[in-house]
Amino acid sequence: MANYNNVPTGHFSVLTEITLALIAPMEVIGYTLPERLWPDISEGLMFASWLRLKYGIETRSLPMYNTFSTTAAAQ
């Protein structure tokens, strides 16, 4: 969730979506996801690969955003 405020309007973060749509609801009902199953960059890479293979979208041409908060970097 550290990148939540860095994602431009109209875009999304795969890691944030996984956290909000999958992990958070499980934690609400009492399940704690083991740390070894926490999402990481590999999910984003797999999603980008899927977009390229299934839809022919060249993901390298999509807008990027700074993954480190300027507020966090200043602290």
C-alpha positions in Angstrom: 0.0 0.0 0.0 3.1 2.3 0.1 2.5 3.2 -3.6 -1.2 3.9 -3.2 -0.8 7.7 -3.4 1.7 7.5 -6.3 -0.6 5.8 -8.8 -1.9 8.5 -11.3 -5.6 9.1 -11.6 -7.1 6.7 -14.2 -4.5 4.0 -13.5 -4.2 1.2 -11.1 -1.6 -0.8 -9.2 -1.8 -4.6 -9.5 -0.4 -5.0 -5.9 -3.0 -2.5 -4.5 -5.8 -4.3 -6.3 -4.7 -7.7 -5.0 -4.5 -6.2 -1.5 -7.8 -4.5 -1.5 -9.8 -7.1 -3.4 -8.3 -10.4 -2.0 -6.1 -10.0 1.1 -8.1 -7.4 3.0 -11.4 -9.2 2.9 -9.7 -12.4 4.1 -8.1 -10.5 7.0 -11.5 -9.0 7.9 -12.8 -12.6 8.5 -9.7 -13.5 10.5 -7.4 -15.1 8.1 -3.8 -13.9 8.1 -2.0 -14.6 4.8 1.5 -16.1 5.4 4.3 -13.8 4.6 5.7 -16.2 2.0 2.4 -15.7 0.0 2.4 -11.9 0.1 2.2 -10.4 -3.4 5.3 -8.9 -4.9 6.5 -7.6 -8.2 6.1 -11.0 -9.8 2.3 -10.5 -9.9 2.7 -7.3 -11.8 5.1 -8.9 -14.2 2.7 -11.8 -14.8 -0.2 -9.4 -15.5 1.9 -7.4 -17.9 2.9 -10.6 -19.7 -0.7 -11.7 -19.9 -1.8 -8.4 -21.4 0.9 -8.7 -24.1 0.0 -12.3 -24.9 -3.8 -12.1 -24.7 -4.4 -8.6 -26.1 -1.2 -7.6 -27.8 -0.8 -4.6 -25.5 2.8 -3.4 -25.4 3.0 -2.8 -21.7 6.4 -1.2 -21.9 4.8 1.8 -23.6 2.3 2.4 -20.8 2.8 5.3 -18.3 5.0 4.5 -15.3 4.9 6.1 -11.9 7.4 6.7 -9.2 7.3 3.7 -6.9 8.7 5.6 -3.9 6.7 8.3 -2.1 8.5 11.6 -2.0 7.1 12.0 1.5 8.6 8.6 2.6 11.9 9.4 0.9 12.2 12.7 2.8 11.8 11.0 6.2 
